Amino acid sequence: MFGEIEKFVKLKKLWAVAQNIIQYCKTPDDEKNTDSFADQVVEAETYAFDDDLGFSFMDDPERLYEDVIKNEKIYGTGVKALDELLKGGSHEKALHVILAGTNIGKTMAMCSLSTSMLKAGYNVLYITFEDSENKIAKRVAQNLFDLTQDELKLMSREDYIKCWNKYKLLIKQNLRIKEFPEDCTNAMQLSAFIKKLIERKKFTPDIVFIDYIGCMIPNGRMNANINTNTKLQLIAMQTRAISMKFGFPIWTGAQLNREGYGSANVDLNNVADSFAQMMKADGILAFTQSPEYLANGYFDVEIVKTRFGNNKHEHRTVRVDIDKQRIFDIENDESTSNNTTVADVLKNNATTALKGMKQIVF
């Protein structure tokens, strides 16, 4: 209602300017006292009830201390290694990107983070363009119930309800999953949908996952001559604007090109389709798997771009369980070292296993 009233007042002001212009055109040339209505049109077009004129830095020390220094909104991902790379976790009013190759696990990682955030007490919105709502829900259920896909399918209705009721008691917030058609949905439509959720369902997201923005189109009428790089740049910019408008973090995914698949250090030149779209991101995490990592269930995670710290190109190693749609911290402390390599991790695992065998033998 507030927005409708504001729109009505703006239209009334524009109408008044239009009447002034008509009257001006009817006035004899020797009686005209102006030759431009540009300022009046701009004033009417930009009219808003919001009178916020920005942060007066020297006049508001309490805001600086409370909101910026002590209480900046950062939401932990549930994976310590990722939080370290992002300097605390998912940041408010920011676009976070998981950069990975095809079938490496972008959707799996976002489903895992969604589950972790839900369990941590946050309202989570998952927008999907490629998978159906049911498929995303199944991935989340595998993670939440600690079951493989086959185990989930073999559950009896009775066991399923018992499991569901158990988690229903523990989880106080909600996860909403919404499927949109690919290549015909823009940021304005997503923004309108979120507004409906807030107003009609009383569901205010704390964090939003969009799987993924490369499946969207820019706002407004499509330009047939626009190239892919510019198109994806506009989509990223307009999606980030949703985060700025509502205040929550947004996570999405993007593709690595062929050169980036096996690279030990990924950079923005390894992004497939559009370098420009990544310029609008606030934090980019590259997930890669060497053959050795793939065989042993690990991801190498690199911070490719960050506006949250000075740790670009730092690495962490995380575990991945594809069967249960989950990424998580590895158990030994070496994973938190910037110098940890594949060999370090596998050697540590082998040593642990060998100690266990000795205990059994002796």
Secondary structure, 3 states (H helix, E strand, C coil): CHHHHHHHHHHHHHHHHHHHHHHHHHCCHHHCCCCCCHHHHHHHHCCCCCCCCCCCHHHCHHHHHHHHHHCCCEECCCCHHHHHHCCCCEECCCEEEEEECCCCCHHHHHHHHHHHHHHCCCCEEEEECCCCHHHHHHHHHHHHHCCCHHHHHHCCHHHHHHHHHHHHHHCCCCEEEEECCCCCCCHHHHHHHHHHHHHHCCCCCCEEEEECHHHCCCCCCCCCCCCHHHHHHHHHHHHHHHHHHHCCCEEEEEEECHHHHCCCCCCHHHECCCCHHHHHCCEEEEEECCHHHHHHCEEEEEEEEECCCCCCCCEEEEEEEHHHCEEEECCCHHHHCCCCCHHHHHHHHHHHHHHHHHHHHC
